[in-house]
Amino acid sequence: MDGCRRRRYCRVFPVFNQSSRLTVSDRIFLPEMTGRDELEVSGSEAHHLLNVLRVSVGTSLVAFDGQGLTASATVIEKGRKNLRVALSGQRTEQPLAPIELTVLAALPKGDRVRFLVEKLTEIGVHRLIPLVTARSNARSLARSTGSHSDKLDRYVVEACKQCGRNHLMIVNHDMEVSSMPEITGQFDQSILLDPRAKKSLATGFPVSVRTAAICVGPEGGWTESETDTLANSGWMPFRLGWNVLRTETAAIAGASIALELASSRSPGEDTWRRIAGI
């Protein structure tokens, strides 16, 4: 039985040469690597390499700058708090996501913020905009502004290392619901997730769009005035299912459905090859 199941999966999923793929732990974020042959690594990246991975001179790494540029990196010098790497084979990659998807979400409480940011990054969301609503949680909102903004950026970098993504998800400053009508025209489709909506996102999402936005409200739900504001400015209501979902669940599920439906129009072999790195 196990053998049959294994052979069936091998037929369904593409098989790539994994010998050329480096592991997650071999990836290093170097935002200033453009045009450089060598680069000194310090701070948190150096700490992770020296004290967690315990690299040595000659260790091979994959460097990425968060804007699509990647390169092979080799450790050539090693100190107590920093190290130096040699860079070669720089190349620029295009984003793998089939559309440019923006998620506007009222951030949840506590560690669920990190979970939300990590999963949206892994899925392939282009941009996250923390949303200020009448029922937003004050503490969760504070995590997206001021001295806490670097935490969200760090979550994005860590998720990119984990999933192999070479373009950082952009995290904007928070936005008031009253300002959302001003950005509706920036997207081919503006979606408001609402459990009371009649249309399902799984059957109603237009796969022909190039840009889209998905808006997710707070756990307390939208107020009537917020719903009216969004509906009157072109945000189309869609539901995800039959139950009321947590903010992070709705955002992740909605983004996954939209990106999967968009990718179904023309995935092609070339997309699989770019994902595999061959």
N, C-alpha and C positions, 0 to 999 in steps of 0.2 A: 504493500500500500504506500509506504513512504517513497519507494522508488518511482511509482506511478505519479504521485503528487509532485515529486521533484521534477520529473520530465515534463509534466504539464506546465509548471511554472516557467521552465526554461523555454518552452515554446511561446508562451504569452509575452514575457518580458524580454526586451533586447538584451543580448549578452555582449559585454564590452571587455576589452583588454584592461583588466584592473591593475596590471603590474605597473602601468605608467601613472596611476593615480596615487597621490600621497595621502596619508591619513589626515584626519581633522587636526590632530595635535601638531602637524608639520606646517600649518598655515600661520602667517604672521602679518599683522596689519601695519603697513608703512605708508602713511598718507603723503609723505614728501619724497617718494622714490622716483618721480618722473625725471627722466634724463640723467639719472645718477648711476655710476658704475659701482660705487661703494657707499655705504651709509652706516652711520653709528646708531645703534638701537639703545634706548634708555627707557626709564620710567617703567610703567606696568608691563609693557611688552618684554623688556629685558628681564624683569623680575620673573615673569612666567617662564621664559626660556632658560634662565640660569638656575632657578630654584625649584621649578616644577618639572620641566622636561629635562633639565640637567644636560643641555647640549654641550658639545665639545667642538674644538676646531675641526673643520671638515664636515660638520653636520649639514645636510641639505634641507632646505625649507622652500615653501612656496610663499612669495610675498604678493600682497594685493594692496591697492591704494584706496579702495572703496568707490572708485569712479570707473571701474572696468579694466584698469591696467594691472597686469600680473607679470611676474618674473620669477626666475629661479634664483634662490638666494643661498649662499654658502657662507658659513661662519668662518672668518679668517683671523679674528682676534677675539679674545675673551678676557674680560676683567671681572672684578668683584660685583660691580653694579651696572656695567654696560658691556656691550660687545659690538663688533663690526662685522658687517656682511658684505660680500661681493654679489652684485646683481648682474644677471645676464638673461638674454632671451626675452626681453620685454615685449609684450603684445597687448593689444586692446581688444576686449570682448564686448559685445552688445548685450543688453539685458535679455535674459531668457524668457521673462514673463510675456505672454502674448498681447497684453494690453497694459496701459499705464493706469493702474488702479490706486485711487486715494481712499483711505478710510478715515472718516470723521467719527470719533467716539468719545463719549463721556467716560473718563478713565475710572476703572473699578478701584476697590480698596486694597491696600497692603500689597502682598507679593503677587497678587493677580495682575498688577500692572506689568511686572516683569514677564509673566507668562504671556500676556497679550502682545507685548512688543516682540518677544522672541518668535512667537508663532506667526505673526504677520510678516516678519522678516523672512522666515523660512518658507512661507507660502509663496512669496514673491510680490507683496504689496509695495507699490512705489513710494507712497507717502502716508504718514499718519499725522492727523491733526487732532490734538486733544480738544474736546468740545466742552464749552461752559454752558450748562443748562440751568433751569430754575431748580432742578432737583439734583444737581451735581454734588458729589461729596467733597467738602472743602479740603480734607486732608489728601485725598487722591489727586485733586487738582493741583495742590502745591508741589507734587512730585514732578509735574511737567513744566514747572517754571522756576525761575531763580536759580539757586544753588543746586537744585536737584536735576536740572536738565542734563548734566553730564552723565547721570545714572542711566537715563534713557538711551543716550548715545552709546554708552558702554554695553548695554544690553543688545543693541543692534550689532555692534562689532562682534560680540561673542557669538551671536546667532549666525552671522555671516561666516565665521570660522567653522562653526559646526556643520552648516549645510552646504558649504562650498560656494556661496553666493559672493560675487565680486563687486557688486554695486550696493552700497549702503542704502537701506531704507531711510528716507528723509523724515525727520520728526520736526514738525513746525511748532511755533508758539501756539498757545491756546486761542480758540476763537469763540466768540459769542454767537448764539443762535441767530441773533438779530443781524449778524454780518453774513450769514450764509446765502441769502438771496444775491449778494454781490458776486459770488463765485460760481453760481449755477451755470453761467454761460461758458465756463472754462472746460466743461465736460460734455462729451457726446450723450452721456446718460447720467442722471442724478437720481440715486435710489435712496428712499427712506424706508428703513426696516421697521415694520409695525406689525405686531401679532394680530391686529384687527383688520389688516388689509385683505382684500378679496383675492388678489393675484399672488401666485407663488413665484418666488425668484427663480426656482429651478425650471419653470416653464415660460416665464415672461422676460428673462434677461435677453436683450438683443445681442447676438454674437457678432454682429458686424461693426460694433463700436471700436474705436481706438483708445479712447479715454473714458473713464467712468469713475464715479464717486459713490461710496456706500456710507450712509449716515446711520449711526447706532446711538440710541438714547441712553439715559441713565437707568439704573435699576428701578427707580420709582416711576419710570415711564415719562412720556411727553405730557406737558400741559396742553390744554385745548388751544391756547393762544400760540404755542410753539408749533403745534400741528398745522394750524391755519396759516401761519407764516411760511412754513415750508411748502405746503400744498399750493399756496398762491404764487410761489416763486419757481415752480417747475419741478419740485422734488416728488418723484412718483413713488407711492407706497407699495411695498411688497412684503409678504410674510415668508418665513422660513419653514414653519411647520405648524403644529397645533398647540404647542405649549409656549409659555413665556420663558424666554432664555435669559441667562445672565449676559451682561454686557460683553464680556470677552468671548463667550460662546457664540453669541450672535455675530460679532465682528469676524471671528475666525471662520465660522461656517459660511457666512455671506461672501467673504472674500474667496474662500475655496471654491464655492459654486460658480461665482462669476469668472474666475480665472480658468477653471476647468472647462466651462462652456465656451469661453473665448478660444481656448487652445484647441478645441475640437474642430475648428474651421479649417486649419491647415497646420497640423503638428509637423508632419514631414520627417523624413529620415535625418535631414540636416539638423533639426532641433535636437533629436536624440544624440547625435554625434557631438553637438556643442555641450550638452549636459554631461556626456561621458568624458569630454576632454580629448577626443581623438579626431 
